Amino acid sequence: MAITIEKFKDRDDALSRLVEVMPIAAMQKRNNVVIATSYGGVLFAKNLANLLKSPFDLLFTASIPAPLNPECPIAMVSETNDIVTHDALIQSFGISSDYIYGEAKRRYEEQILSTIYKVRKGQVISSLKGQNVIVVDDGIDSGLTIMTVVKSCANRQATSVSVAVPVIPYDIELSLRSVVDNLYVVLRPSYFVEIVSYYEKYEVLMSDEVENILSEGFLMQKQKDKNKENK
């Protein structure tokens, strides 16, 4: 028996349906910042930030693959040097902590830092102290990236960390609910396929387009920080 997959028309439709389950009016009265977790979620973050009248950004991460399988991520490191591991896979493959931390250091220096210099002129993500962070993406699959971003936001002293995504595997939703303040979701399939399967139209954003959008968000955050200093 074939399984029917409920789909969004596109990212705009996904955001529109997601906003319906979010207390937007109440959120607009708070001090927010919207954080994307991937290039695919940057336009999503920008549009939600415009609705909330808040700045937005992307928290950069890099995956750490298994030694013998580059397609199998076993850990993730963020631009704030926070690391989240997939303990079951690490134990199953017998991978040492030296490998994890060695690869985290290498990928941070080779991948994350170069991107930070290109997009934010070398500056790590702004302080999140006193901010209500809304972490977004156009979908979540394994949960490793979102868990890393949530951990980084919490460690950057955010007042609260909420997650808003249109689609997430049911089991990942259950795990995530225990570590965030609020979780807003539209679709939560028990048998998850892949993110693109839940969109009728899913355009891949070009890197130049993403970087231009992020530069806009970076300037908004810089202006917000400047206004706070002048008060």
N, C-alpha and C positions, 0 to 999 in steps of 0.2 A: 504493500500500500504506500503510495507516494505521499510525502509530507509536504503540505502547502506552507510556503514561507511568506509571512506578512512582510511587505516592503514599504519603504518610503519612496516618494517620487524622486527626491534629490535631497541635498543637504538643507535647502531652505524649508522643505516640507518636514524634515526630521527636526529642525530647530523649532518650527512652528508648533509641532506636536509636543515637543519637550517642554516648551514654555508653558503649555497648558497645565502641566503638573507641577509647576514651580510657583512659589508665592512672590511673583515679580514685584508687585506693589510694595510689599514689605521689604524686599531685598534692595529696592531702589533707595531706601532710607538709610542704608548701612554704608560703611566704608568698604567697598569691594575691590577686588582685582581678579580678573579672569585669567586662568593659566591653561594653555593648551599642552597636551602631552606628546603631540606629533605634528609633522608638517601637514598631514591630512586634516588635523583639527584646528589649524590656525585661522582659516576663514570663519569657521564655526565660532571660535573664540571671539573674533572681532565683532561679528554680528550680535552675539549675546552681550558683549561689553557695551556696544552702542545702545542696546536696549536698557542696560543697567546704568548707563552713563558712567562707566568706569574704565580704567586702563586695562590693557591685556598684554600678555607676553607668552612665551613658550619656554618651559623649563627643559633644557636639553638633557638627553640621556644617551647612553650607549650600551648595547647588549653585549654580554660576555657569553660566547658559545662554548659548547662542550669541546674538549681538545680534539676529538676525532670526528666531530659532526658540526660543521659550521652553521648548519641550518637549525640547530637545537640550542636555544638560549637557556642558560642555567643560572644566570644572574644579570643584574642591571646596575649600572653606576650612573649617578646624576652629576650635574655641574656643581652641586654643592658637596660632592664627594660622599654622598650617601649610597649605600649598597644594599640591595635586596636580593636574596638568593632563593633558588628553587631547591629547597633542602632534599626533597624526595629524589630528584634527579641526581643531585650531587652525591648523595649516599649510594644510589643505585650504580652510578658510574665509577664510584671510588675516587672522586676528584678531590685533590688537596686544597686546603685554604690558601696555601702559597700560590697556587695557580690562580685562584679567584682574585686575590688581592694584587698579584702581579699583572694580570690582564686588566683589572680595573684601572690601575695606575697608567698602563700603556694606552688604553683606549681613551681615558680622560685626557691625556696629554696630546694624543694624535688626532682624535676625532672631536671631542667636545671643545677643547680650548681653541682650536682653529676656527670652529663655527662661531664661538663667542666673539672672537676678534673680528670676524667678518660681519656679523649682524649687530652686535652691541658695542663695537669698538673696544673689546677686551674686558668689558665690565660684566661681572657675575650678576645674576638676577637681583633686582632691588630688594631691600629689606621688606619682609612681609609682616613685621611686628605691628600689631594693632589692626591688621587687615583681615577681612573675611574673604577667604580664597575660595573661588569656585573653579575646580579642576574640570576641564571639558575635553571631549574628543568626539569624533563622529561615530565612534564605536569602540568597544573593548573586546579583545579576544582572550589572551592568556591571563591578563591581569598583572603581569610582572611590571610593565611600565607604569601603570596607574598607581600601583602600590609604592613604587620608588618615588614618584612625584608627590604622592600624599605624605610619605615619610619626610621628604625634603622640605615641604611646606610647613609641616609640623615643627621640624627642627629649626626652621627660620622664624619661629615664634609667631606664626599666624594665630589670630584670635580664634578662628574656626576654619575648618577645611571641609568643604562640601564637594560632591562629585555630581556632575550632570552629563549624562550620556544617553543617546537615543536607543542604543541596543547593547546588551551585555549578557553573557552566559549566566544562567540562573545560579550555578554554583559559585561563580565569581562574585555575583551580587551578594550572596549570603556572607562570604568572607569579608567583603568590603564594608558591609554595614557595621561591622564591629570596630572599624578603625576610623570612620569618618563621622562628622556631625550630622550631615544630611546627604541623602542619595536620591537623585531624581532620575527616573528611568521610564522609557516608554515600552520597549520590547525586552523580554527576559527569557529567551528560548532555552528549553532544557537540553535540546540537541542543537548546539551551535555549529554553524558551518564556517563562514568567514564574513568579515564585515561587509565586503562588497556585495555579498549575496542578499543583503537586506536593503539594497538601493536599486531602483530601476535605472537611475542615472548616477554614476559615480565617477566624476572627473578627477583625474590625478593632477594636482597643482604643481606647476613648474617651480623649481627651486628659486628662481629669480623673483617670481610673483610672491612666493612665501616670504622671502627676505624683505621685499618692499613693504609687505603688510606688517611684518614684525618691526621694521624700522619705525613705522607709524605708531605702533603700540609702545615702543621703547621711548619715543619722544613724549608721548602722553604721560608715561610714568615719571619721566624726568621732570616734566612741568609740575606734576602732582607733588613730587618730592620737594621741589623748589618752593611751592606754595606753602607747604608744611613748615619749611625752615623760616619763611618770612612771617609766620604768625606769632 
